[in-house]
Amino acid sequence: MAPHVERMVNEQKELSEKIEKLGAFISENPIFDTLAEEEQYDMHLQLQAMSMYNAVLMNRIKRATAE
């Protein structure tokens, strides 16, 4: 595997872990409900942005490994 593809794969794995942890915090941790509405909103936006970035990385990896 080319070095740049390996970097993308590693980045995607790390990002997936962060997405999982943030999603769990939002949906399962009672502390989330004690945060200010603005903070909760920003965390939801962050999760959406991270998820979109993850999808883009997965598409790039798929194309790079199909070649």
PDB file with SEQRES, HELIX, SHEET and CRYST1 records, atoms N, CA, C and O in Angstrom:
SEQRES   1 A   67  MET ALA PRO HIS VAL GLU ARG MET VAL ASN GLU GLN LYS          
SEQRES   2 A   67  GLU LEU SER GLU LYS ILE GLU LYS LEU GLY ALA PHE ILE          
SEQRES   3 A   67  SER GLU ASN PRO ILE PHE ASP THR LEU ALA GLU GLU GLU          
SEQRES   4 A   67  GLN TYR ASP MET HIS LEU GLN LEU GLN ALA MET SER MET          
SEQRES   5 A   67  TYR ASN ALA VAL LEU MET ASN ARG ILE LYS ARG ALA THR          
SEQRES   6 A   67  ALA GLU                                                      
HELIX    1 AA1 PRO A    3  GLU A   28  1                                  26    
HELIX    2 AA2 PRO A   30  THR A   34  5                                   5    
HELIX    3 AA3 GLU A   37  ALA A   66  1                                  30    
CRYST1    1.000    1.000    1.000  90.00  90.00  90.00 P 1           1          
ATOM      1  N   MET A   1       0.856  -1.181   0.000  1.00  0.00           N  
ATOM      2  CA  MET A   1       0.000   0.000   0.000  1.00  0.00           C  
ATOM      3  C   MET A   1       0.899   1.239   0.000  1.00  0.00           C  
ATOM      4  O   MET A   1       1.888   1.309   0.729  1.00  0.00           O  
ATOM      5  N   ALA A   2       0.535   2.193  -0.819  1.00  0.00           N  
ATOM      6  CA  ALA A   2       1.310   3.432  -0.921  1.00  0.00           C  
ATOM      7  C   ALA A   2       1.291   4.191   0.410  1.00  0.00           C  
ATOM      8  O   ALA A   2       0.301   4.133   1.140  1.00  0.00           O  
ATOM      9  N   PRO A   3       2.362   4.892   0.726  1.00  0.00           N  
ATOM     10  CA  PRO A   3       2.439   5.616   2.007  1.00  0.00           C  
ATOM     11  C   PRO A   3       1.282   6.588   2.237  1.00  0.00           C  
ATOM     12  O   PRO A   3       0.758   6.681   3.347  1.00  0.00           O  
ATOM     13  N   HIS A   4       0.884   7.312   1.187  1.00  0.00           N  
ATOM     14  CA  HIS A   4      -0.207   8.276   1.391  1.00  0.00           C  
ATOM     15  C   HIS A   4      -1.532   7.561   1.667  1.00  0.00           C  
ATOM     16  O   HIS A   4      -2.382   8.090   2.383  1.00  0.00           O  
ATOM     17  N   VAL A   5      -1.706   6.385   1.114  1.00  0.00           N  
ATOM     18  CA  VAL A   5      -2.925   5.611   1.372  1.00  0.00           C  
ATOM     19  C   VAL A   5      -2.888   5.064   2.803  1.00  0.00           C  
ATOM     20  O   VAL A   5      -3.907   5.064   3.494  1.00  0.00           O  
ATOM     21  N   GLU A   6      -1.741   4.609   3.239  1.00  0.00           N  
ATOM     22  CA  GLU A   6      -1.592   4.154   4.629  1.00  0.00           C  
ATOM     23  C   GLU A   6      -1.931   5.271   5.608  1.00  0.00           C  
ATOM     24  O   GLU A   6      -2.589   5.041   6.623  1.00  0.00           O  
ATOM     25  N   ARG A   7      -1.475   6.482   5.296  1.00  0.00           N  
ATOM     26  CA  ARG A   7      -1.784   7.623   6.167  1.00  0.00           C  
ATOM     27  C   ARG A   7      -3.284   7.876   6.209  1.00  0.00           C  
ATOM     28  O   ARG A   7      -3.841   8.154   7.271  1.00  0.00           O  
ATOM     29  N   MET A   8      -3.941   7.780   5.051  1.00  0.00           N  
ATOM     30  CA  MET A   8      -5.395   7.977   5.020  1.00  0.00           C  
ATOM     31  C   MET A   8      -6.098   6.891   5.831  1.00  0.00           C  
ATOM     32  O   MET A   8      -7.040   7.182   6.568  1.00  0.00           O  
ATOM     33  N   VAL A   9      -5.654   5.653   5.702  1.00  0.00           N  
ATOM     34  CA  VAL A   9      -6.263   4.543   6.440  1.00  0.00           C  
ATOM     35  C   VAL A   9      -6.104   4.761   7.944  1.00  0.00           C  
ATOM     36  O   VAL A   9      -7.056   4.588   8.705  1.00  0.00           O  
ATOM     37  N   ASN A  10      -4.915   5.135   8.361  1.00  0.00           N  
ATOM     38  CA  ASN A  10      -4.678   5.398   9.789  1.00  0.00           C  
ATOM     39  C   ASN A  10      -5.528   6.567  10.285  1.00  0.00           C  
ATOM     40  O   ASN A  10      -6.106   6.508  11.371  1.00  0.00           O  
ATOM     41  N   GLU A  11      -5.597   7.614   9.491  1.00  0.00           N  
ATOM     42  CA  GLU A  11      -6.400   8.776   9.872  1.00  0.00           C  
ATOM     43  C   GLU A  11      -7.868   8.401   9.981  1.00  0.00           C  
ATOM     44  O   GLU A  11      -8.559   8.841  10.901  1.00  0.00           O  
ATOM     45  N   GLN A  12      -8.347   7.588   9.046  1.00  0.00           N  
ATOM     46  CA  GLN A  12      -9.750   7.182   9.053  1.00  0.00           C  
ATOM     47  C   GLN A  12     -10.058   6.322  10.272  1.00  0.00           C  
ATOM     48  O   GLN A  12     -11.124   6.464  10.872  1.00  0.00           O  
ATOM     49  N   LYS A  13      -9.145   5.434  10.646  1.00  0.00           N  
ATOM     50  CA  LYS A  13      -9.351   4.599  11.840  1.00  0.00           C  
ATOM     51  C   LYS A  13      -9.418   5.464  13.096  1.00  0.00           C  
ATOM     52  O   LYS A  13     -10.296   5.274  13.937  1.00  0.00           O  
ATOM     53  N   GLU A  14      -8.496   6.409  13.222  1.00  0.00           N  
ATOM     54  CA  GLU A  14      -8.493   7.296  14.386  1.00  0.00           C  
ATOM     55  C   GLU A  14      -9.765   8.146  14.422  1.00  0.00           C  
ATOM     56  O   GLU A  14     -10.362   8.342  15.481  1.00  0.00           O  
ATOM     57  N   LEU A  15     -10.168   8.642  13.260  1.00  0.00           N  
ATOM     58  CA  LEU A  15     -11.373   9.460  13.191  1.00  0.00           C  
ATOM     59  C   LEU A  15     -12.602   8.645  13.568  1.00  0.00           C  
ATOM     60  O   LEU A  15     -13.480   9.149  14.269  1.00  0.00           O  
ATOM     61  N   SER A  16     -12.681   7.412  13.123  1.00  0.00           N  
ATOM     62  CA  SER A  16     -13.817   6.543  13.471  1.00  0.00           C  
ATOM     63  C   SER A  16     -13.915   6.344  14.975  1.00  0.00           C  
ATOM     64  O   SER A  16     -15.010   6.353  15.536  1.00  0.00           O  
ATOM     65  N   GLU A  17     -12.783   6.165  15.621  1.00  0.00           N  
ATOM     66  CA  GLU A  17     -12.771   6.007  17.074  1.00  0.00           C  
ATOM     67  C   GLU A  17     -13.280   7.272  17.763  1.00  0.00           C  
ATOM     68  O   GLU A  17     -14.052   7.193  18.718  1.00  0.00           O  
ATOM     69  N   LYS A  18     -12.851   8.430  17.282  1.00  0.00           N  
ATOM     70  CA  LYS A  18     -13.296   9.696  17.869  1.00  0.00           C  
ATOM     71  C   LYS A  18     -14.792   9.902  17.652  1.00  0.00           C  
ATOM     72  O   LYS A  18     -15.491  10.389  18.541  1.00  0.00           O  
ATOM     73  N   ILE A  19     -15.278   9.533  16.474  1.00  0.00           N  
ATOM     74  CA  ILE A  19     -16.709   9.645  16.184  1.00  0.00           C  
ATOM     75  C   ILE A  19     -17.506   8.761  17.138  1.00  0.00           C  
ATOM     76  O   ILE A  19     -18.527   9.181  17.682  1.00  0.00           O  
ATOM     77  N   GLU A  20     -17.036   7.551  17.332  1.00  0.00           N  
ATOM     78  CA  GLU A  20     -17.711   6.616  18.229  1.00  0.00           C  
ATOM     79  C   GLU A  20     -17.762   7.161  19.649  1.00  0.00           C  
ATOM     80  O   GLU A  20     -18.798   7.093  20.310  1.00  0.00           O  
ATOM     81  N   LYS A  21     -16.638   7.703  20.117  1.00  0.00           N  
ATOM     82  CA  LYS A  21     -16.580   8.232  21.483  1.00  0.00           C  
ATOM     83  C   LYS A  21     -17.465   9.462  21.661  1.00  0.00           C  
ATOM     84  O   LYS A  21     -18.168   9.585  22.663  1.00  0.00           O  
ATOM     85  N   LEU A  22     -17.430  10.369  20.690  1.00  0.00           N  
ATOM     86  CA  LEU A  22     -18.265  11.567  20.796  1.00  0.00           C  
ATOM     87  C   LEU A  22     -19.735  11.195  20.713  1.00  0.00           C  
ATOM     88  O   LEU A  22     -20.553  11.727  21.464  1.00  0.00           O  
ATOM     89  N   GLY A  23     -20.078  10.290  19.812  1.00  0.00           N  
ATOM     90  CA  GLY A  23     -21.471   9.844  19.696  1.00  0.00           C  
ATOM     91  C   GLY A  23     -21.963   9.207  20.982  1.00  0.00           C  
ATOM     92  O   GLY A  23     -23.095   9.442  21.404  1.00  0.00           O  
ATOM     93  N   ALA A  24     -21.115   8.399  21.605  1.00  0.00           N  
ATOM     94  CA  ALA A  24     -21.483   7.765  22.872  1.00  0.00           C  
ATOM     95  C   ALA A  24     -21.663   8.812  23.966  1.00  0.00           C  
ATOM     96  O   ALA A  24     -22.588   8.714  24.773  1.00  0.00           O  
ATOM     97  N   PHE A  25     -20.792   9.804  23.996  1.00  0.00           N  
ATOM     98  CA  PHE A  25     -20.910  10.852  25.005  1.00  0.00           C  
ATOM     99  C   PHE A  25     -22.235  11.594  24.835  1.00  0.00           C  
ATOM    100  O   PHE A  25     -22.938  11.853  25.812  1.00  0.00           O  
ATOM    101  N   ILE A  26     -22.570  11.931  23.599  1.00  0.00           N  
ATOM    102  CA  ILE A  26     -23.803  12.672  23.330  1.00  0.00           C  
ATOM    103  C   ILE A  26     -25.035  11.851  23.698  1.00  0.00           C  
ATOM    104  O   ILE A  26     -25.979  12.376  24.290  1.00  0.00           O  
ATOM    105  N   SER A  27     -25.030  10.583  23.354  1.00  0.00           N  
ATOM    106  CA  SER A  27     -26.240   9.783  23.525  1.00  0.00           C  
ATOM    107  C   SER A  27     -26.340   9.036  24.856  1.00  0.00           C  
ATOM    108  O   SER A  27     -27.435   8.652  25.266  1.00  0.00           O  
ATOM    109  N   GLU A  28     -25.209   8.829  25.532  1.00  0.00           N  
ATOM    110  CA  GLU A  28     -25.239   7.970  26.716  1.00  0.00           C  
ATOM    111  C   GLU A  28     -24.794   8.632  28.017  1.00  0.00           C  
ATOM    112  O   GLU A  28     -25.159   8.170  29.098  1.00  0.00           O  
ATOM    113  N   ASN A  29     -24.019   9.699  27.928  1.00  0.00           N  
ATOM    114  CA  ASN A  29     -23.453  10.288  29.141  1.00  0.00           C  
ATOM    115  C   ASN A  29     -24.393  11.368  29.686  1.00  0.00           C  
ATOM    116  O   ASN A  29     -24.704  12.328  28.983  1.00  0.00           O  
ATOM    117  N   PRO A  30     -24.841  11.217  30.921  1.00  0.00           N  
ATOM    118  CA  PRO A  30     -25.754  12.207  31.497  1.00  0.00           C  
ATOM    119  C   PRO A  30     -25.135  13.606  31.631  1.00  0.00           C  
ATOM    120  O   PRO A  30     -25.862  14.592  31.749  1.00  0.00           O  
ATOM    121  N   ILE A  31     -23.826  13.696  31.613  1.00  0.00           N  
ATOM    122  CA  ILE A  31     -23.174  15.004  31.699  1.00  0.00           C  
ATOM    123  C   ILE A  31     -23.535  15.866  30.494  1.00  0.00           C  
ATOM    124  O   ILE A  31     -23.634  17.088  30.605  1.00  0.00           O  
ATOM    125  N   PHE A  32     -23.731  15.224  29.341  1.00  0.00           N  
ATOM    126  CA  PHE A  32     -24.061  15.975  28.134  1.00  0.00           C  
ATOM    127  C   PHE A  32     -25.288  16.854  28.350  1.00  0.00           C  
ATOM    128  O   PHE A  32     -25.321  17.999  27.898  1.00  0.00           O  
ATOM    129  N   ASP A  33     -26.298  16.322  29.039  1.00  0.00           N  
ATOM    130  CA  ASP A  33     -27.535  17.079  29.266  1.00  0.00           C  
ATOM    131  C   ASP A  33     -27.348  18.269  30.196  1.00  0.00           C  
ATOM    132  O   ASP A  33     -28.206  19.150  30.244  1.00  0.00           O  
ATOM    133  N   THR A  34     -26.253  18.311  30.927  1.00  0.00           N  
ATOM    134  CA  THR A  34     -26.007  19.432  31.832  1.00  0.00           C  
ATOM    135  C   THR A  34     -25.261  20.574  31.144  1.00  0.00           C  
ATOM    136  O   THR A  34     -25.125  21.657  31.713  1.00  0.00           O  
ATOM    137  N   LEU A  35     -24.782  20.340  29.936  1.00  0.00           N  
ATOM    138  CA  LEU A  35     -24.031  21.365  29.214  1.00  0.00           C  
ATOM    139  C   LEU A  35     -24.974  22.425  28.655  1.00  0.00           C  
ATOM    140  O   LEU A  35     -26.160  22.175  28.442  1.00  0.00           O  
ATOM    141  N   ALA A  36     -24.428  23.600  28.425  1.00  0.00           N  
ATOM    142  CA  ALA A  36     -25.201  24.685  27.831  1.00  0.00           C  
ATOM    143  C   ALA A  36     -25.699  24.266  26.447  1.00  0.00           C  
ATOM    144  O   ALA A  36     -25.056  23.478  25.754  1.00  0.00           O  
ATOM    145  N   GLU A  37     -26.854  24.807  26.058  1.00  0.00           N  
ATOM    146  CA  GLU A  37     -27.430  24.461  24.753  1.00  0.00           C  
ATOM    147  C   GLU A  37     -26.461  24.719  23.612  1.00  0.00           C  
ATOM    148  O   GLU A  37     -26.379  23.929  22.671  1.00  0.00           O  
ATOM    149  N   GLU A  38     -25.724  25.830  23.693  1.00  0.00           N  
ATOM    150  CA  GLU A  38     -24.772  26.165  22.632  1.00  0.00           C  
ATOM    151  C   GLU A  38     -23.686  25.095  22.521  1.00  0.00           C  
ATOM    152  O   GLU A  38     -23.268  24.736  21.420  1.00  0.00           O  
ATOM    153  N   GLU A  39     -23.236  24.594  23.664  1.00  0.00           N  
ATOM    154  CA  GLU A  39     -22.205  23.554  23.681  1.00  0.00           C  
ATOM    155  C   GLU A  39     -22.750  22.251  23.091  1.00  0.00           C  
ATOM    156  O   GLU A  39     -22.077  21.584  22.305  1.00  0.00           O  
ATOM    157  N   GLN A  40     -23.965  21.903  23.478  1.00  0.00           N  
ATOM    158  CA  GLN A  40     -24.594  20.701  22.930  1.00  0.00           C  
ATOM    159  C   GLN A  40     -24.743  20.823  21.406  1.00  0.00           C  
ATOM    160  O   GLN A  40     -24.454  19.886  20.662  1.00  0.00           O  
ATOM    161  N   TYR A  41     -25.193  21.976  20.970  1.00  0.00           N  
ATOM    162  CA  TYR A  41     -25.372  22.217  19.536  1.00  0.00           C  
ATOM    163  C   TYR A  41     -24.049  22.070  18.790  1.00  0.00           C  
ATOM    164  O   TYR A  41     -23.975  21.411  17.753  1.00  0.00           O  
ATOM    165  N   ASP A  42     -23.004  22.696  19.336  1.00  0.00           N  
ATOM    166  CA  ASP A  42     -21.684  22.618  18.697  1.00  0.00           C  
ATOM    167  C   ASP A  42     -21.160  21.190  18.665  1.00  0.00           C  
ATOM    168  O   ASP A  42     -20.518  20.791  17.694  1.00  0.00           O  
ATOM    169  N   MET A  43     -21.421  20.425  19.698  1.00  0.00           N  
ATOM    170  CA  MET A  43     -20.960  19.035  19.712  1.00  0.00           C  
ATOM    171  C   MET A  43     -21.697  18.206  18.655  1.00  0.00           C  
ATOM    172  O   MET A  43     -21.103  17.338  18.015  1.00  0.00           O  
ATOM    173  N   HIS A  44     -22.984  18.476  18.479  1.00  0.00           N  
ATOM    174  CA  HIS A  44     -23.735  17.797  17.413  1.00  0.00           C  
ATOM    175  C   HIS A  44     -23.168  18.185  16.043  1.00  0.00           C  
ATOM    176  O   HIS A  44     -22.995  17.331  15.173  1.00  0.00           O  
ATOM    177  N   LEU A  45     -22.882  19.468  15.859  1.00  0.00           N  
ATOM    178  CA  LEU A  45     -22.287  19.912  14.589  1.00  0.00           C  
ATOM    179  C   LEU A  45     -20.927  19.267  14.363  1.00  0.00           C  
ATOM    180  O   LEU A  45     -20.604  18.850  13.251  1.00  0.00           O  
ATOM    181  N   GLN A  46     -20.140  19.187  15.417  1.00  0.00           N  
ATOM    182  CA  GLN A  46     -18.820  18.565  15.317  1.00  0.00           C  
ATOM    183  C   GLN A  46     -18.960  17.105  14.888  1.00  0.00           C  
ATOM    184  O   GLN A  46     -18.209  16.636  14.033  1.00  0.00           O  
ATOM    185  N   LEU A  47     -19.912  16.389  15.475  1.00  0.00           N  
ATOM    186  CA  LEU A  47     -20.123  14.994  15.126  1.00  0.00           C  
ATOM    187  C   LEU A  47     -20.538  14.856  13.655  1.00  0.00           C  
ATOM    188  O   LEU A  47     -20.078  13.950  12.960  1.00  0.00           O  
ATOM    189  N   GLN A  48     -21.401  15.750  13.192  1.00  0.00           N  
ATOM    190  CA  GLN A  48     -21.824  15.721  11.781  1.00  0.00           C  
ATOM    191  C   GLN A  48     -20.635  15.980  10.851  1.00  0.00           C  
ATOM    192  O   GLN A  48     -20.461  15.289   9.848  1.00  0.00           O  
ATOM    193  N   ALA A  49     -19.829  16.971  11.191  1.00  0.00           N  
ATOM    194  CA  ALA A  49     -18.680  17.311  10.357  1.00  0.00           C  
ATOM    195  C   ALA A  49     -17.667  16.168  10.336  1.00  0.00           C  
ATOM    196  O   ALA A  49     -17.121  15.836   9.283  1.00  0.00           O  
ATOM    197  N   MET A  50     -17.423  15.581  11.474  1.00  0.00           N  
ATOM    198  CA  MET A  50     -16.490  14.460  11.548  1.00  0.00           C  
ATOM    199  C   MET A  50     -17.008  13.277  10.731  1.00  0.00           C  
ATOM    200  O   MET A  50     -16.233  12.591  10.066  1.00  0.00           O  
ATOM    201  N   SER A  51     -18.309  13.043  10.783  1.00  0.00           N  
ATOM    202  CA  SER A  51     -18.908  11.941  10.035  1.00  0.00           C  
ATOM    203  C   SER A  51     -18.793  12.163   8.535  1.00  0.00           C  
ATOM    204  O   SER A  51     -18.523  11.227   7.783  1.00  0.00           O  
ATOM    205  N   MET A  52     -18.999  13.404   8.100  1.00  0.00           N  
ATOM    206  CA  MET A  52     -18.858  13.712   6.679  1.00  0.00           C  
ATOM    207  C   MET A  52     -17.400  13.538   6.245  1.00  0.00           C  
ATOM    208  O   MET A  52     -17.128  12.961   5.192  1.00  0.00           O  
ATOM    209  N   TYR A  53     -16.482  14.028   7.041  1.00  0.00           N  
ATOM    210  CA  TYR A  53     -15.055  13.891   6.744  1.00  0.00           C  
ATOM    211  C   TYR A  53     -14.685  12.408   6.664  1.00  0.00           C  
ATOM    212  O   TYR A  53     -13.916  12.003   5.792  1.00  0.00           O  
ATOM    213  N   ASN A  54     -15.230  11.607   7.568  1.00  0.00           N  
ATOM    214  CA  ASN A  54     -14.975  10.176   7.565  1.00  0.00           C  
ATOM    215  C   ASN A  54     -15.475   9.536   6.271  1.00  0.00           C  
ATOM    216  O   ASN A  54     -14.793   8.688   5.697  1.00  0.00           O  
ATOM    217  N   ALA A  55     -16.643   9.931   5.817  1.00  0.00           N  
ATOM    218  CA  ALA A  55     -17.201   9.383   4.573  1.00  0.00           C  
ATOM    219  C   ALA A  55     -16.316   9.739   3.381  1.00  0.00           C  
ATOM    220  O   ALA A  55     -16.092   8.910   2.499  1.00  0.00           O  
ATOM    221  N   VAL A  56     -15.815  10.970   3.357  1.00  0.00           N  
ATOM    222  CA  VAL A  56     -14.931  11.393   2.273  1.00  0.00           C  
ATOM    223  C   VAL A  56     -13.637  10.579   2.298  1.00  0.00           C  
ATOM    224  O   VAL A  56     -13.174  10.113   1.256  1.00  0.00           O  
ATOM    225  N   LEU A  57     -13.059  10.410   3.477  1.00  0.00           N  
ATOM    226  CA  LEU A  57     -11.842   9.611   3.594  1.00  0.00           C  
ATOM    227  C   LEU A  57     -12.078   8.182   3.112  1.00  0.00           C  
ATOM    228  O   LEU A  57     -11.243   7.621   2.402  1.00  0.00           O  
ATOM    229  N   MET A  58     -13.205   7.594   3.491  1.00  0.00           N  
ATOM    230  CA  MET A  58     -13.498   6.226   3.079  1.00  0.00           C  
ATOM    231  C   MET A  58     -13.635   6.130   1.555  1.00  0.00           C  
ATOM    232  O   MET A  58     -13.182   5.158   0.952  1.00  0.00           O  
ATOM    233  N   ASN A  59     -14.255   7.132   0.939  1.00  0.00           N  
ATOM    234  CA  ASN A  59     -14.362   7.149  -0.529  1.00  0.00           C  
ATOM    235  C   ASN A  59     -12.980   7.224  -1.171  1.00  0.00           C  
ATOM    236  O   ASN A  59     -12.697   6.511  -2.134  1.00  0.00           O  
ATOM    237  N   ARG A  60     -12.134   8.077  -0.643  1.00  0.00           N  
ATOM    238  CA  ARG A  60     -10.781   8.223  -1.195  1.00  0.00           C  
ATOM    239  C   ARG A  60      -9.981   6.934  -1.041  1.00  0.00           C  
ATOM    240  O   ARG A  60      -9.270   6.523  -1.958  1.00  0.00           O  
ATOM    241  N   ILE A  61     -10.101   6.302   0.121  1.00  0.00           N  
ATOM    242  CA  ILE A  61      -9.391   5.042   0.358  1.00  0.00           C  
ATOM    243  C   ILE A  61      -9.893   3.969  -0.595  1.00  0.00           C  
ATOM    244  O   ILE A  61      -9.110   3.207  -1.161  1.00  0.00           O  
ATOM    245  N   LYS A  62     -11.196   3.922  -0.763  1.00  0.00           N  
ATOM    246  CA  LYS A  62     -11.783   2.927  -1.671  1.00  0.00           C  
ATOM    247  C   LYS A  62     -11.234   3.089  -3.090  1.00  0.00           C  
ATOM    248  O   LYS A  62     -10.852   2.111  -3.733  1.00  0.00           O  
ATOM    249  N   ARG A  63     -11.201   4.333  -3.570  1.00  0.00           N  
ATOM    250  CA  ARG A  63     -10.659   4.586  -4.912  1.00  0.00           C  
ATOM    251  C   ARG A  63      -9.175   4.256  -4.986  1.00  0.00           C  
ATOM    252  O   ARG A  63      -8.721   3.664  -5.965  1.00  0.00           O  
ATOM    253  N   ALA A  64      -8.423   4.630  -3.971  1.00  0.00           N  
ATOM    254  CA  ALA A  64      -6.984   4.424  -3.980  1.00  0.00           C  
ATOM    255  C   ALA A  64      -6.610   2.937  -3.925  1.00  0.00           C  
ATOM    256  O   ALA A  64      -5.604   2.526  -4.501  1.00  0.00           O  
ATOM    257  N   THR A  65      -7.412   2.151  -3.240  1.00  0.00           N  
ATOM    258  CA  THR A  65      -7.093   0.730  -3.124  1.00  0.00           C  
ATOM    259  C   THR A  65      -7.663  -0.083  -4.276  1.00  0.00           C  
ATOM    260  O   THR A  65      -7.305  -1.249  -4.443  1.00  0.00           O  
ATOM    261  N   ALA A  66      -8.541   0.513  -5.071  1.00  0.00           N  
ATOM    262  CA  ALA A  66      -9.120  -0.192  -6.227  1.00  0.00           C  
ATOM    263  C   ALA A  66      -8.181  -0.117  -7.422  1.00  0.00           C  
ATOM    264  O   ALA A  66      -8.307  -0.899  -8.365  1.00  0.00           O  
ATOM    265  N   GLU A  67      -7.248   0.816  -7.385  1.00  0.00           N  
ATOM    266  CA  GLU A  67      -6.339   1.019  -8.524  1.00  0.00           C  
ATOM    267  C   GLU A  67      -5.271  -0.040  -8.596  1.00  0.00           C  
ATOM    268  O   GLU A  67      -4.432  -0.009  -9.496  1.00  0.00           O  
TER     269      GLU A  67                                                      
END                                                                             
